[in-house]
Amino acid sequence: MTDKRVMQRRAERDEQDDLRELMLLPSFQRFAWRLLEKAGVFRSSFVGGDPHATAFNEGQRNPGLWLIAQLSPEELMLVLKDQTDGR
């Protein structure tokens, strides 16, 4: 394996480890919920008759969808449960 590939794998592992550690913090779980909510992952991006607005909304959703893809199902449930418990 090349040095570049080793460094890339290490960076990916560090990123995953960082997120795992952050997910242990209730404050980060609350932040993650706010990010998902503001990104609009729980609502439609479609704006009838305006493909540019739809494309913009899809771009807004991208960081939230990325975060969801990084979380384990258990971690995502922590984020969602915290919000539903308080409502």
Backbone as CSV, one residue per row, in Angstrom:
resi,resn,N_x,N_y,N_z,CA_x,CA_y,CA_z,C_x,C_y,C_z
1,MET,0.842,-1.172,0.000,0.000,0.000,0.000,0.893,1.242,0.000
2,THR,0.517,2.222,-0.783,1.331,3.437,-0.892,1.161,4.312,0.352
3,ASP,2.140,5.180,0.561,2.078,6.096,1.700,0.838,6.974,1.634
4,LYS,0.497,7.387,0.423,-0.683,8.247,0.255,-1.948,7.506,0.682
5,ARG,-2.047,6.251,0.305,-3.218,5.447,0.658,-3.281,5.214,2.172
6,VAL,-2.143,4.962,2.779,-2.082,4.768,4.230,-2.532,6.041,4.940
7,MET,-2.050,7.176,4.476,-2.429,8.454,5.084,-3.922,8.720,4.908
8,GLN,-4.470,8.372,3.752,-5.894,8.562,3.491,-6.731,7.689,4.436
9,ARG,-6.334,6.440,4.595,-7.061,5.541,5.504,-6.990,6.033,6.949
10,ARG,-5.831,6.524,7.349,-5.670,7.050,8.699,-6.576,8.268,8.909
11,ALA,-6.640,9.140,7.926,-7.496,10.330,8.023,-8.968,9.936,8.124
12,GLU,-9.379,8.948,7.351,-10.771,8.472,7.407,-11.074,7.872,8.782
13,ARG,-10.143,7.089,9.308,-10.327,6.472,10.623,-10.387,7.550,11.709
14,ASP,-9.521,8.551,11.611,-9.542,9.654,12.579,-10.883,10.395,12.525
15,GLU,-11.391,10.623,11.322,-12.677,11.306,11.165,-13.793,10.500,11.830
16,GLN,-13.801,9.212,11.618,-14.820,8.358,12.240,-14.674,8.363,13.764
17,ASP,-13.442,8.246,14.247,-13.212,8.255,15.693,-13.642,9.582,16.322
18,ASP,-13.347,10.681,15.642,-13.746,11.999,16.144,-15.263,12.086,16.286
19,LEU,-15.972,11.621,15.282,-17.432,11.684,15.321,-17.979,10.777,16.425
20,ARG,-17.391,9.600,16.598,-17.835,8.686,17.674,-17.689,9.372,19.030
21,GLU,-16.558,10.052,19.241,-16.336,10.749,20.516,-17.329,11.893,20.699
22,LEU,-17.550,12.654,19.644,-18.495,13.768,19.733,-19.906,13.286,20.041
23,MET,-20.290,12.146,19.485,-21.643,11.638,19.687,-21.896,11.221,21.135
24,LEU,-20.857,11.097,21.937,-21.036,10.800,23.353,-21.505,12.020,24.146
25,LEU,-21.350,13.197,23.558,-21.698,14.445,24.241,-23.145,14.837,23.952
26,PRO,-23.978,14.984,24.973,-25.354,15.426,24.744,-25.419,16.769,23.999
27,SER,-24.471,17.652,24.264,-24.474,18.942,23.566,-24.249,18.751,22.065
28,PHE,-23.415,17.791,21.685,-23.215,17.539,20.254,-24.445,16.875,19.654
29,GLN,-25.111,16.028,20.400,-26.350,15.410,19.909,-27.393,16.488,19.615
30,ARG,-27.485,17.480,20.495,-28.421,18.590,20.259,-27.994,19.390,19.037
31,PHE,-26.688,19.633,18.904,-26.168,20.345,17.732,-26.483,19.570,16.456
32,ALA,-26.279,18.263,16.480,-26.542,17.432,15.307,-28.007,17.552,14.898
33,TRP,-28.915,17.566,15.880,-30.341,17.726,15.564,-30.593,19.069,14.876
34,ARG,-30.005,20.123,15.413,-30.199,21.444,14.813,-29.660,21.473,13.385
35,LEU,-28.510,20.850,13.168,-27.940,20.813,11.824,-28.877,20.064,10.868
36,LEU,-29.383,18.911,11.295,-30.293,18.138,10.442,-31.575,18.919,10.154
37,GLU,-32.075,19.593,11.163,-33.299,20.375,10.997,-33.077,21.550,10.037
38,LYS,-31.993,22.301,10.237,-31.706,23.451,9.376,-31.363,23.030,7.950
39,ALA,-30.754,21.849,7.816,-30.412,21.354,6.477,-31.658,20.926,5.709
40,GLY,-32.737,20.682,6.415,-33.981,20.325,5.747,-34.085,18.865,5.349
41,VAL,-33.387,17.990,6.075,-33.430,16.575,5.692,-34.783,15.930,5.976
42,PHE,-35.620,16.578,6.778,-36.920,16.009,7.129,-38.070,16.653,6.351
43,ARG,-37.729,17.406,5.314,-38.778,18.007,4.487,-38.368,17.910,3.011
44,SER,-39.331,18.098,2.155,-39.084,18.001,0.721,-38.290,19.210,0.229
45,SER,-37.428,18.973,-0.745,-36.658,20.054,-1.362,-37.394,20.672,-2.531
46,PHE,-38.407,19.986,-3.001,-39.092,20.380,-4.229,-39.803,21.716,-4.075
47,VAL,-39.575,22.604,-5.044,-40.293,23.869,-5.148,-40.932,23.865,-6.527
48,GLY,-42.239,23.699,-6.564,-42.945,23.584,-7.837,-42.673,24.753,-8.762
49,GLY,-42.271,24.437,-9.977,-42.046,25.457,-10.987,-40.726,26.194,-10.886
50,ASP,-39.905,25.867,-9.927,-38.638,26.569,-9.780,-37.499,25.573,-9.566
51,PRO,-36.932,25.061,-10.654,-35.873,24.064,-10.515,-34.627,24.616,-9.821
52,HIS,-34.392,25.918,-9.919,-33.226,26.502,-9.256,-33.396,26.488,-7.736
53,ALA,-34.586,26.810,-7.275,-34.852,26.771,-5.835,-34.782,25.335,-5.324
54,THR,-35.287,24.393,-6.105,-35.201,22.984,-5.726,-33.739,22.554,-5.627
55,ALA,-32.935,22.937,-6.609,-31.506,22.587,-6.594,-30.814,23.227,-5.389
56,PHE,-31.163,24.467,-5.090,-30.580,25.136,-3.916,-30.932,24.374,-2.642
57,ASN,-32.204,24.009,-2.500,-32.635,23.268,-1.315,-31.921,21.922,-1.205
58,GLU,-31.699,21.263,-2.323,-30.967,19.989,-2.298,-29.523,20.211,-1.834
59,GLY,-28.926,21.316,-2.265,-27.580,21.641,-1.801,-27.549,21.899,-0.302
60,GLN,-28.593,22.533,0.214,-28.691,22.785,1.648,-28.784,21.475,2.428
61,ARG,-29.449,20.482,1.849,-29.647,19.198,2.526,-28.368,18.370,2.599
62,ASN,-27.441,18.613,1.690,-26.278,17.751,1.559,-25.485,17.546,2.858
63,PRO,-25.151,18.589,3.623,-24.417,18.351,4.875,-25.195,17.475,5.867
64,GLY,-26.493,17.663,5.911,-27.309,16.841,6.807,-27.339,15.385,6.376
65,LEU,-27.462,15.162,5.075,-27.454,13.793,4.574,-26.097,13.139,4.804
66,TRP,-25.034,13.929,4.670,-23.696,13.406,4.952,-23.596,12.956,6.406
67,LEU,-24.097,13.805,7.324,-24.028,13.463,8.737,-24.804,12.182,9.020
68,ILE,-26.002,12.067,8.480,-26.795,10.856,8.687,-26.036,9.626,8.193
69,ALA,-25.370,9.753,7.052,-24.623,8.619,6.493,-23.445,8.222,7.375
70,GLN,-22.901,9.164,8.154,-21.758,8.873,9.013,-22.158,8.231,10.333
71,LEU,-23.388,8.457,10.755,-23.839,7.966,12.054,-24.280,6.514,11.976
72,SER,-24.052,5.798,13.057,-24.614,4.448,13.161,-26.108,4.605,13.440
73,PRO,-26.897,3.555,13.209,-28.328,3.654,13.536,-28.561,4.026,15.002
74,GLU,-27.741,3.495,15.896,-27.890,3.801,17.323,-27.610,5.279,17.607
75,GLU,-26.603,5.820,16.955,-26.273,7.234,17.161,-27.374,8.137,16.613
76,LEU,-27.900,7.778,15.457,-29.001,8.565,14.889,-30.209,8.520,15.817
77,MET,-30.475,7.365,16.391,-31.609,7.260,17.320,-31.385,8.129,18.564
78,LEU,-30.132,8.247,19.018,-29.838,9.144,20.146,-30.219,10.578,19.809
79,VAL,-29.861,11.008,18.605,-30.160,12.376,18.160,-31.665,12.575,18.085
80,LEU,-32.369,11.630,17.496,-33.826,11.754,17.333,-34.559,11.619,18.662
81,LYS,-34.133,10.678,19.504,-34.809,10.428,20.783,-34.730,11.649,21.681
82,ASP,-33.580,12.287,21.728,-33.411,13.462,22.579,-34.452,14.529,22.229
83,GLN,-34.754,14.678,20.972,-35.705,15.711,20.549,-37.146,15.306,20.815
84,THR,-37.462,14.037,20.643,-38.847,13.605,20.855,-39.174,13.491,22.341
85,ASP,-38.169,13.254,23.187,-38.419,13.183,24.634,-38.863,14.521,25.202
86,GLY,-38.330,15.596,24.642,-38.643,16.928,25.155,-39.904,17.539,24.590
87,ARG,-40.552,16.861,23.676,-41.745,17.443,23.040,-43.001,16.786,23.474
